[in-house]
């Protein structure tokens, strides 16, 4: 009896990687099960999911048609000679990843073959799913492995004393000792490298200590000498992600590849106004539907990445043919020159702002009248108003703020949406009426926690690294989501717009 069964689509993927990635046509020269070993490595490198999490179902290639059967001897080398049998190693890795769960449920994957195979199956399917979403036939498979399996081929003597692996050595021990001194016991679930951070995912062993844990987290910066960001892991109870920044020279840049991955994800969703904001620290695309937000406030200091983020948002919205976009840029359109000439996209200076906003208010009222007369909103295009440098615009004409408020309050129902952005978040720019009607916010790097509280109603944005690092709060999200934005070159934006 086989230990693992693929489905038809998984088999097609395996065959494509064997041929295009490794360059072998003949299965006798390069057996398919070797691709499964790559998939397993990919699954083990993916962000951790608890075994009981329903997210595993979303991380597999679904298909009801049968593929092939495989045995442990092929997948993990079980029963072969010492050089090829790494079955015990795989069991150990899975145990370390899920130690708390397995010990709690008294499941011994070293003795219980059925339980081991059940978990191994999840990781194989997850790995094939990740391969499917990240590898293209035109890619260099060697480079894909370097990028996605965190491989390093430094030779002896090349490793410097200040390498990141040495920088973060002992971080968890220091974190654990810090909390232990406060009478708080934590356990390491796993450690992972993200684009700009080393992440320790920990579990608080005593739930009654959560209040004191949160209080003591405020002083962890002083203990480690770094700006540490800590967030709770959604759906995982006492589990927290402790994010320790790498030196900037070790950051991984996000560009066209990640943006195309985000667009690919959007295409699979039933979003009316899909937006890809960037990649989460767990290396997953972060997307939302502007229709549901239903407006958006974006703020961050100079160098935070606000303009770059707005370009990504515009690029996503422009994929929809049923969308008309108006951009008000007090810099006379200089920040968005890549979009000039695009159909259904107008770029205006501050002088034309009040007229455009007033006309949108009139159109909003007209749409309500048409709907009351029996016309469906479905026949009307979406209209998006994007205002950059909101504070400058209000300074140029204070009356504009009053004109915007009716749109913030009731334009959403008739397919008119606002995206307001500023470098200088304060209570005068983002006043009470705007705040109460624009619950979805994105905060990029700010200087002070007070500015973070204006944007998000809580601190945190002052701990960001800048250059596209952001905290996102959507109307449907009960926690902040940390996201890293994608930087696209001018020619890349134009190619994606398909002029």
N, C-alpha and C positions, 0 to 999 in steps of 0.2 A: 504493500500500500504506500502511495506517495506521501511525502511530508508537506508538500506545498504545491498548490495548483494555480497557474496563471489563467487569466481570461484572454480572449482573442485580441483585444486591443493592447494588452500588456505584451503579448507575444509579438505583435507588429512593432512595438517600440523596441523590444529587445533585439529584434532582427535588424531594425534600422541602425541602432547603435553599434551592433556587431559589424555591419557593413560600412556605414558612413563614419562612425567614430573610430573603430579599430582597423578598418580597412580589410576585413576578411569576408569573402563570399562563401567559402567552403566551411560548413559547420564542423567538419572533422578537424580542420586546422585551428578553429577557435570556437569551442563549444558555447552554446547560449548561456549555460549556467554561470559563466564568468561574468556576464553582464549583471546577473542577479547579485553577484558579490559586490559589484560597484553600487548597485541599487541599495544593498544593505548598508554599505558605508555611507551612502547619501542619506539614508533614513536615520542612521545613528548621529549624523551631523546636523540634522534638522532640529529646530526648536522643540524643547520637551513638551509633551502632552501627557497628562495623567492617563493611566490605562483605562479608567472609566469614562474619560472625556468623550463626548459624542463627536468631537472634531475629527476623530480618526476616520469617520465615514466620509467626510469631505476631503480627506487627503488620500484618496485612492482613485484609480481610473475605473469607472463603473462600466461594466459590460456583462451581460448575462450569457454570452457565448463562451464556451470552454476553450482554453488554450492548451498548455502542456502540463505535465506533472514532473516534479523534481524531488530529489531526495537530499537528506542532510549531508550525505557524502559529497554531493555536488556543491551544495550551497556553503557549508561550513567545513567541509573536508573531514567530517566525522568518520573515524575508522581507518583513515589513511595514515601514512607515516607522519612522524613528528613535525616534519617541515611543512606539511600541508594541512594538518588537523588543527584548526583553531576554534573548534566547537566550544571547548571549555572557556576560551577567551571571550567568545560572543555571549555565552551565558553570564559570565562575570560582568561584562559591560552592561547588559540588560539589568542585572541585579543592582548594580551601582546606581543606574539611572532611576530605578523604581524601588529602591530599598525600603523607603518608608511605607509605600503601599503594600509591597509583597510581605514585609514583616507583619504589618498590621493585619492583613488577611490570612496570614500563616500559609503562604504559598511558596513552596520550595522548587524553584525552576531547575535546580541541579538534580533533583530526584523525580520530579513530576514532569514527564516528557510532554504530556498533553498541554500543560500550562505553558511550558517553554515554547512549544510550537505555536500556540495561540498568540503569544507576544511577538515571536519571530515573524509571523505572518503579517502582523500590523506594520512592522518596520520594513519588511520587503515591499509591501504595497505602498507605504508612504514614500520609500525611496524611488520606486518606479514613477509615482505621481510627480515627485520633485524633478526627476530626470525629464519627464514629459514636458514640464512647464519651463525648464531652464535651458535644455540643450536643443540647439537647432542643427540640422544636418550640415549647414555651412560653417558651423563653429569648429575651431581646432579643439579636439577632445582633450588633448594634453593640457591646453589652457583652461578648459572647463574644469578639469580635475583640480588644477591649482586654485582656481577661484572658488569652487564649491565644496571641496573636500579638505580644505585648509592644509594642503600639503606644503612641505618646505624641503627644498633640496640644497640648503646651505651645507657646504663642506666644512669639515673640522678646521677651526682656525678662523672662520669667517664670522662666527657669532660674536657680537660685541657685548661688552658688559652692560650697556644700556638698552639692550634689546627688550622688547615688551614682555617676553616670557619671564625675564628676570625682574622687570619693573613690578609686575603684579604678583610675584612669588610671595606667598605668605599673607596676601590681603585677607583671605577668609579667616585665617587664624587670628589676625589682628581684630577683625570685625567680631568674631566669636568671643575673643577675650574681653573686648570692650563691653559687650552686652552681658557677659557672665559676671563682670564686676558689678553690674547693676542688678544682678539677680535674675537675668533673663537668659534662658537657654534657647539656642537656635541650632538647627541642623542643616548642613549643606545638602541641597537636592541635586544641583549640578552647576557647573561653571561653563561659560561659553564666551566666545569672542563675537562682538557685533562690529558694525562698521566703524564706530568711534569709541567703543566702550568694551571693557571687560565686565561681564555680568555674573554676579553670584546670585543664584536663586536659592533662597533659604526658607525654612519653615520654622515658625515660632511654635515651640513645643507645648506651651501653656497659653490657651486662649485668654485667660484672665489677665495676662500680662500685656495684651494689645495696647491699652492706653499708655502705659509707661514706656512700651517699646516705641510708639510713635513720638512720644515726648523726647526720648533719648536719641532718636534718629536725627533730631535737629542739630546735635553736637557731633555727629559722625565726621563732618568736614574737618573739624579741628583734630580729631583722632588720626585721620588718614592723611591730612594735608592736601586733600583734593576736594573739588566741588562735587559731592556725591548726590545723585538723584535716586530716590527710593519710591517705588510704586507697588501697590498691591496687585497681585495676579488675579484677574477676573475669574470667578468660579472656582478658586482654589483655596478658599478659606484663609488659613494662617500663613499663606505663602507670599513672599515679597521678592521683588527683583531689585537688587542693589547694583546700580550702574556706575562703574568707576571709569572716568575718561582716560583715553590713551593720549599720548603726546600727538600734536597735530600732524607731525610728519608721518605718523603711522595710520592716519585716517584712510579709509577706503572711499574713493570718490564714486558717487552715483551719477550715472549719465544716461545715454540713449538706451542702453541695454535694459536698465531697470524701468525706464519710462515705457518702453515697448511691452515689458512684462505687465506693467500696470494697466496699459490699454487693453492687453489681451484679457486680463482679469475683468475689466469693465465690460467687455463684449459679452461675457458669460452671465452678467447680471441683468436683471430687469429694471435698470435705472432709467429714469426719464432724463435726468441731468447729471450723469455720472461724472465724478471728479476723482482723479488719482492724485492724492496729496504727496505721496512718497512711500518709503519703506519703513516698516516698524523696526524696532531694535531686534525683534525676532526674525527679521529678514523676510517679512511677508508684505505684499502690497496693501497699503491702507487706502481704502476708497469709501466714498459716501455719495448720496444722492442729494444734490442741492435742492431738489424739489421738497425734500423732507426736512431740510435744516431749519427753516426755509430761506433764511437770509444768512449772511456770514460776515463776521467782523474779524479783520486780520491786523495785527499790530506787532511791531518789533523795532528795535533800534537800528541805526545805520550799520550795514554789514551783516544784519541778521538773516537776510535772504528773502525779504518781503517781495521785491520786484520779481525775483526768480520764481517764487511760489505763484504769484499772480499769473505769470506767463504760462506755467504748467496748467493752472486752472482754466485759463482761456483756451489753451490748446485742447484740453479735454472737452470743453463745452462746444468748441468749434467742430468737433467730430459729428455733432448732431445738426442735421440740415434744417430742423424745425426750430432753430434758436437764432434770435437776433441779439447782438451784443453791442452795447454802447460803453466806451471807456472814457472816463473823464480824467485827464492827466494834466495837472497844473504845469508840468514841464513841457507843455506843447507837444505831447506825443512822443518825445524823445525816448522815453522808457519802453515804448512798445512799437518801435519802428518795424520790427519783424512782421507785424500784422497789417501793416498798411496795404491797402488794395484788396484785402480779403472781403469777399462777398458777405453781406449780413453782419459786418463788423465795422463800427464807426469809432474813430478816435478823435476826441474833442479836447480843446484847451479849456482853461477856467472860464474864459469869457462866454463860452456857450453852455456852461453847466446849468445855470438856473433855467434857461429855456428848455433844455432837454428834460430836466427833472419835472418842470411844470407840465410839459407835454405828456410825460408818463403818468402824472396824476390825472390829467384829463382822460387819457386812454384807459386808465384803471376804471374811472367812473363810467366811461362809455361801454366798457366790457361788461360791467355789472348790469347796465341797462339792456344790452343785447342778450345777456343770459336770462334776465327776467322776462324778456320777450320770447324766450323759447330757444335761442341759439345756444349750442353747446360750446363749452370752453375748448373742447377737443379740436374745433376748427381754427382755433387761434394759436399763433406761434408763441413759444416762450420768449420773454424779453428779459435780458439780464443787464442791469446797470452796475458797472464797476467804477468805483471812485478811488483813485490813488491819492495819497497825501491829503487825507480828509481835513486834517488840522489847517493846512495851508489854504484849502478851499473855503473853510469856514472863516478864516482870517480875511480872505479876499472879499467875501460877501456873507456876513453873519445870518442873513435871511434864508440862506440855503438850508441851514439845519432845520428850520421850521417847515420848509417845503418837503424835506425828506421824511418827516415823521408820519404823514398819512400813508406813504408807501410802505414804511416799516410795519405799520399797524394792520393794513388790510389788503396789500397788493398780492400777497401770496396765493390767495384763493383764485385769482384770475390770471395766474401764470406769469406774474412779474416778480422778479427776485433781485435782491440787493447784495452786493459784495463791497463792503466799505473797508478801507485800509489806511493806516497812518503809522508814522514813525514815532509820534509823540502821544502816547495814550494818556489821557487825563480825564477827569470827570466832566470837564467842560466840553470836550470833543465827543466823548461817549457818554451822553447824559442819561438820565433815568428813563426817559421814554424810549430811547434807542436801545438801551440795555435790556429793558423788559420785553422788547419785541424782536431782539436779535440774540437768542439764547446760544446760538452756535458760534464758537470763537476759535481762532488759531492765534497762539502767542508764540512769536519767535523770541530770540534773545532780548532781554531787557536789562537795564542796569540795576533796578531796585525791586524788591519784593512788592512794594506798594504799586508799581506799574503792573506787575503780574496780577495782582488782585483786581485792578481795574479791568483788565482784559478777561481774566478767567474766574474771578471771584475767589481766587486762592493763590497762594505763593507757588513758586516752582520755576517760572520762566527765567528768573535771574540765575538759575543753575545751568542753563543750556549752554552749549559750546559755540553757538553762532553759526553763520554760513549754512542756513537751511535746517538747523536743529529746531524742532518745534513741539509744542504741546497742543493737542487738538481736543476740543470739547464740543461734541455734537449734541443736538437735542435728544437723541436716542441713547447717548452714551452716559452711563452712570459714573464713569471714571475717566480721567485724562488719559490720552493715548500719546505716547512719545513717538514722533515720526521724523525721519530724515528726508529732506527734500532732494529733488533731482535737478542737476544743472545741465541745461541743454545749450549748445552753441546756436548761433543765429541761423546757420545753414541747416542745422538739424531741425529746428522749429519750422523753417520754411518747407523742408521736405515732408514733414509730418502734416503740414497744412495742405499739401498737394496742390500747389498753385498751378 
